[in-house]
């Protein structure tokens, strides 16, 4: 029973640490040992695996946004108002 409790406490400690470092993991701002720590936990934790997958999709979507903003309707209206006498 004590062993199970200690294992659960260790798991939860790793869970909290991993959750707090997922962004740094994706940014490659962790040491090799820290990266391995994240990968070990993500390998056994469905919640952290799901969060990591979501973060990856979000970053991919952000990277696919156009660099130059598209002209908006408001820009066209403002431009026409400036040209009117």
C-alpha positions as CSV (number, residue, x, y, z in Angstrom):
1,X,0.0,0.0,0.0
2,X,2.8,2.4,0.9
3,X,4.6,1.5,-2.3
4,X,1.5,2.3,-4.4
5,X,1.1,5.6,-2.6
6,X,4.7,6.6,-3.2
7,X,4.4,5.6,-6.9
8,X,1.3,7.7,-7.2
9,X,3.0,10.7,-5.6
10,X,6.0,10.3,-7.9
11,X,3.7,10.1,-10.9
12,X,1.8,13.2,-9.9
13,X,5.1,15.1,-9.3
14,X,6.3,14.1,-12.8
15,X,2.9,15.0,-14.2
16,X,2.9,18.5,-12.8
17,X,6.6,19.0,-13.8
18,X,5.9,17.8,-17.4
19,X,2.8,19.8,-17.8
20,X,4.7,23.0,-16.8
21,X,7.5,22.2,-19.2
22,X,5.7,21.1,-22.4
23,X,6.1,24.5,-24.0
24,X,9.8,24.6,-23.3
25,X,10.1,21.1,-24.7
26,X,8.5,22.1,-28.0
27,X,10.8,25.2,-28.1
28,X,13.8,22.9,-27.5
29,X,14.7,24.9,-24.4
30,X,15.3,21.9,-22.2
31,X,18.5,20.0,-21.4
32,X,18.8,16.5,-22.8
33,X,17.9,15.0,-19.4
34,X,14.9,17.3,-19.1
35,X,13.7,16.3,-22.6
36,X,14.1,12.7,-21.7
37,X,12.0,13.3,-18.5
38,X,9.2,14.8,-20.5
39,X,9.3,12.0,-23.1
40,X,9.2,9.3,-20.4
41,X,6.2,10.9,-18.8
42,X,4.4,11.6,-22.0
43,X,4.9,8.0,-22.9
44,X,2.8,6.8,-20.0
45,X,0.4,9.8,-19.4
46,X,-2.5,10.1,-21.9
47,X,-3.4,13.6,-20.5
48,X,0.1,15.0,-21.2
49,X,0.2,13.3,-24.5
50,X,-3.0,14.9,-25.5
51,X,-1.9,18.4,-24.3
52,X,1.4,18.0,-26.2
53,X,-0.4,17.0,-29.4
54,X,-2.7,20.0,-29.0
55,X,0.2,22.4,-28.5
56,X,1.9,21.0,-31.6
57,X,-1.2,21.5,-33.7
58,X,-1.6,25.0,-32.3
59,X,2.0,25.9,-33.2
60,X,1.6,24.4,-36.7
61,X,-1.5,26.5,-37.3
62,X,0.1,29.6,-36.0
63,X,3.1,29.0,-38.3
64,X,0.8,28.7,-41.3
65,X,-0.8,32.1,-40.8
66,X,0.1,34.6,-43.5
67,X,2.9,37.0,-42.7
68,X,1.2,40.0,-44.2
69,X,-2.2,40.8,-42.9
70,X,-5.0,40.7,-45.4
71,X,-6.7,44.1,-46.1
72,X,-9.9,44.3,-44.1
73,X,-13.1,45.9,-45.1
74,X,-12.4,48.7,-42.6
75,X,-9.2,49.5,-44.4
76,X,-11.1,49.8,-47.7
77,X,-13.7,52.1,-46.1
78,X,-11.0,54.3,-44.5
79,X,-9.2,54.6,-47.8
80,X,-12.3,55.7,-49.6
81,X,-13.2,58.2,-46.9
82,X,-9.7,59.7,-47.2
83,X,-10.0,60.2,-50.9
84,X,-13.4,61.9,-50.7
85,X,-13.3,65.7,-50.7
